[in-house]
């Protein structure tokens, strides 16, 4: 998996690509989240449009990110999951926990309203 990040209008935007299996980049991503929270960033949009596959470790990464932001009064939304990933979110009932937005722009608008 590859990932990039940037801050747009006070929202951390993480963009994941490939297979989100958590083991390789999980600790690195958690460190990035902690750094952003320390910089007073409390909102996050995770673009998973280019994620092909998520396993339980990958789900754990998403839940960890959500928990860290919510514990600081923030929020996380998922952006544009593929049909395969969307089905997984429904099966695991994570679609009830995460807000899902169709684009980065709409995610930022929803988070900053």
C-alpha positions in Angstrom: 0.0 0.0 0.0 1.0 3.6 -0.7 -0.3 6.6 1.1 0.0 10.4 0.9 -1.4 13.1 3.0 -2.0 16.9 3.0 -4.0 19.4 5.0 -6.8 21.2 3.2 -8.9 23.8 5.0 -7.8 22.4 8.4 -8.7 18.9 7.4 -6.1 16.1 7.2 -6.6 14.3 4.0 -5.1 10.8 3.8 -5.1 9.1 0.4 -4.6 5.3 0.5 -3.8 3.2 -2.6 -3.5 -0.5 -3.0 -4.2 -3.1 -0.3 -5.0 -1.7 3.2 -3.6 -4.5 5.3 -2.4 -2.4 8.2 0.8 -4.2 9.2 3.3 -2.3 7.0 2.2 1.3 7.4 -0.1 1.1 10.5 2.3 2.4 13.1 3.6 5.1 10.7 0.0 6.3 10.0 -0.8 6.4 13.7 2.4 8.5 14.3 1.3 10.9 11.5 -2.2 11.1 13.2 -0.7 11.9 16.6 1.5 14.6 15.0 -1.5 16.2 13.3 -3.6 16.1 16.5 -0.7 17.8 18.3 -0.8 20.5 15.6 -4.5 21.0 16.5 -5.9 19.2 13.4 -9.1 17.5 14.6 -10.7 16.6 11.3 -9.7 13.9 8.8 -10.9 12.6 5.4 -9.6 9.3 4.3 -9.7 8.8 0.6 -10.0 5.1 0.0 -11.1 5.3 -3.7 -7.9 3.5 -4.8 -8.0 0.8 -2.1 -8.5 -2.6 -3.7 -8.7 -4.7 -0.5 -8.9 -4.3 3.2 -8.2 -7.0 5.8 -8.9 -7.0 9.6 -5.6 -5.1 10.3 -6.6 -2.4 7.7 -10.0 -2.1 9.4 -8.1 -1.7 12.7 -6.1 1.2 11.2 -9.3 2.9 10.2 -10.9 2.4 13.6 -7.7 3.6 15.4 -7.7 6.8 13.3 -11.4 7.4 14.0 -10.9 6.8 17.8 -7.9 9.1 18.0 -9.7 12.0 16.3 -13.0 11.4 18.2 -11.2 11.3 21.5 -10.0 14.8 20.7 -13.4 16.1 19.7 -12.8 15.6 16.0 -14.3 13.5 13.2 -13.2 11.3 10.4 -15.0 10.6 7.1 -14.3 8.0 4.4 -14.1 9.2 0.8 -15.4 7.3 -2.3 -14.8 3.6 -1.4 -14.9 1.2 -4.3 -18.0 -1.1 -4.6 -15.9 -4.0 -3.1 -14.8 -1.9 -0.1 -18.3 -0.4 0.3 -19.7 -4.0 0.6 -17.1 -4.8 3.2 -18.0 -1.6 5.2 -21.7 -2.7 5.1 -21.0 -6.3 6.1 -18.9 -5.1 9.1 -21.4 -2.4 9.9 -18.6 0.2 9.7 -20.9 2.2 7.3 -22.9 3.0 10.5 -19.8 4.3 12.3 -18.1 6.2 9.5 -19.7 8.9 7.4 -19.0 8.1 3.7 -18.7 11.0 1.2 -18.4 10.8 -2.6 -15.5 13.2 -3.0 -12.7 15.0 -1.1 -14.4 18.4 -1.7 -17.7 17.2 -0.2 -15.9 15.5 2.7 -14.2 18.8 3.6 -17.4 20.7 3.2 -19.2 18.3 5.5 -16.4 18.3 8.1 -16.0 22.1 8.2 -19.7 23.1 8.2 
